[in-house]
């Protein structure tokens, strides 16, 4: 979004590259631009070439960037975190597109990423960097099977695995150095559990691979973990409902075509459509779905940042939509939100002390010397030194800023925490630290957490239950173990299939089954189909899917899915149309 010029059409931006690097005429440049958009999978390229970047989704904008990069037929493509901000389905499409284009155009690719699943899926060779140096390089299969550097091992151990749900991850302690200047020995030594005096005092030179030290345990081996929840000495058992949402609708008025405006019509974007959801006391409910499915909108409705069009919100027996004044302020204290981007959500002109003092003062929780004591408690709670209190947000790393956001949310002693893409922009080792902190705080404080994310491994690790959203509706919900091991909705199956596997044996070897990843993009929420909103992308859609919205089918204790393919017993009655087929004429 920031790399595309918002005042030029996408076609003009592709033609800029061609004008700079080729001798093509204006007409030839336009034809080439259309060819490039078609090559990267933009439907209707001849029509969309004259549209602006804001008219494209996140995945489509990334495809436009690839088209610009490939327009002059380069031999090398440098892709710097091309999928970091994208959900798993669009990530899967972009990575497959890069692989296909690299093969078709005989092009080399340097892929910069912090997602080791992406590395396992698409790379031939891997170079691991730390503090400005390459610390390990290997063929991708060798690196995952036998990591030789302690930092590589730490990265692999910090990834959530299906059998480690709600247990502490093996996070790398500390933070990376802000500069490699002045480091004499190994830059990783302060964080390495295998470091010796030699590591701290002698310059490290690259060497040929040698036998792995016997105490470096590869992540493929089982790791001893406590059979209990992180803090409190027992697995937390969620209690009675704390937050109940019933039939929430959220519609936004959007700019209508000129013909509609002349006759007084207004267009409505359906962001949420009849969402009903219960979050139990002490529970972590994971909320997943593609960008544009309504996850963040639902979070903002819950905290009353925006008012829904219809529906009810019940919090601990209180009608939230009826609250005003002091009662609403008390509710805001009980339900806090931690935002995706910690830098933009923290005031750059306030120190940490000032931000925490403001929250404590506004809610009249502390006064005088008690404020200072509470600030010290909060910083200790999120593992930050007291000296951090007098620093500004720009003086912290991304992981530290996220800890400050958590401290600010916890300062008012909430019952419920809404974490909206809490760690999506952080690398694996810092992600593990934040996840461990969140689980520890939940065990210590009894927090109820709504955890919004597009990283399915992370959602599986932290959640008791998981709800899947698609175009403003809950389409699948259930205990995390049941939902991930036996997904019943085709959309859930596609999300899981799209998640990159940590098995580097070829891109597809680690897939859970032959289920196809989801193709295409979300339909326009302004012009939704009359039947199932997923029908246009579903590999099993039949005639009924195009005409009748599905209802929720109960599939067991706390388990339900909305799909016509499920009868009362949860069986799959049959398949009529295949993926990508036109809707039936009865539509």
WOWO-V44838 format. One record per residue. RES is the residue in one letter. NEAR is the number of other C-alpha atoms within 10 Angstrom. Layout:
# WOWO-V44838
((RES NEAR) (RES NEAR))
This chain:
# WOWO-V44838
((X 13) (X 6) (X 9) (X 18) (X 14) (X 12) (X 10) (X 13) (X 18) (X 27) (X 26) (X 19) (X 19) (X 27) (X 24) (X 15) (X 17) (X 24) (X 14) (X 10) (X 12) (X 12) (X 10) (X 14) (X 11) (X 12) (X 9) (X 13) (X 22) (X 19) (X 14) (X 19) (X 27) (X 22) (X 17) (X 24) (X 27) (X 17) (X 17) (X 22) (X 18) (X 21) (X 13) (X 11) (X 19) (X 16) (X 9) (X 17) (X 21) (X 13) (X 15) (X 19) (X 21) (X 14) (X 12) (X 17) (X 15) (X 19) (X 21) (X 20) (X 20) (X 22) (X 25) (X 25) (X 20) (X 23) (X 26) (X 23) (X 18) (X 22) (X 22) (X 18) (X 15) (X 12) (X 12) (X 14) (X 17) (X 12) (X 15) (X 11) (X 12) (X 20) (X 21) (X 15) (X 16) (X 19) (X 24) (X 26) (X 25) (X 24) (X 21) (X 22) (X 21) (X 22) (X 17) (X 15) (X 17) (X 21) (X 16) (X 14) (X 17) (X 16) (X 11) (X 9) (X 12) (X 13) (X 17) (X 15) (X 15) (X 13) (X 18) (X 13) (X 16) (X 17) (X 18) (X 18) (X 18) (X 21) (X 23) (X 25) (X 24) (X 19) (X 18) (X 13) (X 15) (X 19) (X 15) (X 16) (X 13) (X 16) (X 16) (X 11) (X 11) (X 11) (X 21) (X 20) (X 18) (X 17) (X 13) (X 21) (X 18) (X 14) (X 22) (X 24) (X 13) (X 18) (X 22) (X 22) (X 18) (X 21) (X 21) (X 21) (X 19) (X 23) (X 22) (X 23) (X 22) (X 20) (X 23) (X 25) (X 15) (X 14) (X 11) (X 17) (X 20) (X 25) (X 22) (X 24) (X 23) (X 19) (X 21) (X 23) (X 15) (X 12) (X 15) (X 17) (X 14) (X 8) (X 10) (X 14) (X 10) (X 7) (X 15) (X 13) (X 16) (X 21) (X 24) (X 21) (X 18) (X 16) (X 16) (X 17) (X 12) (X 12) (X 14) (X 10) (X 9) (X 12) (X 18) (X 17) (X 13) (X 12) (X 12) (X 14) (X 8) (X 8) (X 7) (X 4) (X 11) (X 7) (X 7) (X 13) (X 10) (X 6) (X 7) (X 15) (X 16) (X 19) (X 19) (X 11) (X 7) (X 9) (X 12) (X 6) (X 11) (X 12) (X 12) (X 14) (X 19) (X 23) (X 17) (X 14) (X 11) (X 12) (X 14) (X 18) (X 11) (X 15) (X 12) (X 12) (X 16) (X 19) (X 20) (X 19) (X 18) (X 15) (X 16) (X 22) (X 22) (X 24) (X 18) (X 14) (X 11) (X 11) (X 12) (X 14) (X 11) (X 10) (X 9) (X 12) (X 12) (X 9) (X 8) (X 9) (X 12) (X 12) (X 16) (X 16) (X 16) (X 20) (X 22) (X 28) (X 20) (X 16) (X 20) (X 16) (X 15) (X 16) (X 23) (X 19) (X 20) (X 23) (X 25) (X 26) (X 26) (X 28) (X 25) (X 26) (X 27) (X 21) (X 24) (X 20) (X 21) (X 24) (X 26) (X 21) (X 17) (X 21) (X 19) (X 17) (X 19) (X 26) (X 19) (X 18) (X 11) (X 13) (X 14) (X 22) (X 14) (X 14) (X 16) (X 18) (X 24) (X 17) (X 20) (X 13) (X 11) (X 14) (X 12) (X 19) (X 16) (X 10) (X 14) (X 11) (X 7) (X 10) (X 12) (X 16) (X 13) (X 15) (X 19) (X 18) (X 21) (X 18) (X 22) (X 24) (X 24) (X 23) (X 20) (X 20) (X 18) (X 22) (X 18) (X 10) (X 14) (X 21) (X 15) (X 13) (X 11) (X 15) (X 19) (X 26) (X 21) (X 17) (X 21) (X 26) (X 20) (X 16) (X 18) (X 21) (X 14) (X 12) (X 15) (X 10) (X 15) (X 17) (X 12) (X 8) (X 8) (X 12) (X 18) (X 16) (X 11) (X 18) (X 23) (X 18) (X 15) (X 21) (X 24) (X 13) (X 17) (X 21) (X 15) (X 16) (X 11) (X 14) (X 11) (X 18) (X 19) (X 12) (X 14) (X 19) (X 23) (X 14) (X 12) (X 14) (X 16) (X 19) (X 21) (X 20) (X 21) (X 26) (X 25) (X 28) (X 26) (X 26) (X 24) (X 26) (X 22) (X 27) (X 24) (X 23) (X 16) (X 20) (X 20) (X 27) (X 22) (X 24) (X 23) (X 22) (X 20) (X 25) (X 25) (X 19) (X 17) (X 18) (X 16) (X 22) (X 25) (X 25) (X 23) (X 25) (X 23) (X 22) (X 22) (X 20) (X 19) (X 21) (X 23) (X 21) (X 17) (X 24) (X 20) (X 12) (X 16) (X 19) (X 21) (X 25) (X 27) (X 21) (X 23) (X 23) (X 25) (X 23) (X 18) (X 21) (X 19) (X 23) (X 23) (X 24) (X 23) (X 26) (X 23) (X 22) (X 23) (X 27) (X 24) (X 23) (X 24) (X 23) (X 24) (X 24) (X 22) (X 26) (X 25) (X 25) (X 29) (X 23) (X 18) (X 24) (X 18) (X 15) (X 23) (X 18) (X 12) (X 11) (X 20) (X 24) (X 21) (X 26) (X 24) (X 26) (X 21) (X 21) (X 24) (X 26) (X 23) (X 23) (X 23) (X 28) (X 23) (X 21) (X 19) (X 26) (X 14) (X 15) (X 19) (X 17) (X 13) (X 16) (X 18) (X 13) (X 11) (X 8) (X 15) (X 16) (X 23) (X 24) (X 18) (X 17) (X 16) (X 18) (X 16) (X 13) (X 18) (X 15) (X 11) (X 15) (X 19) (X 12) (X 16) (X 21) (X 23) (X 22) (X 27) (X 22) (X 21) (X 24) (X 23) (X 19) (X 26) (X 21) (X 17) (X 19) (X 26) (X 23) (X 17) (X 15) (X 17) (X 19) (X 14) (X 16) (X 20) (X 18) (X 18) (X 11) (X 8) (X 10) (X 20) (X 22) (X 26) (X 21) (X 25) (X 22) (X 22) (X 21) (X 13) (X 9) (X 10) (X 16) (X 11) (X 14) (X 9) (X 12) (X 12) (X 10) (X 18) (X 13) (X 15) (X 15) (X 14) (X 10) (X 17) (X 13) (X 7) (X 8) (X 13))
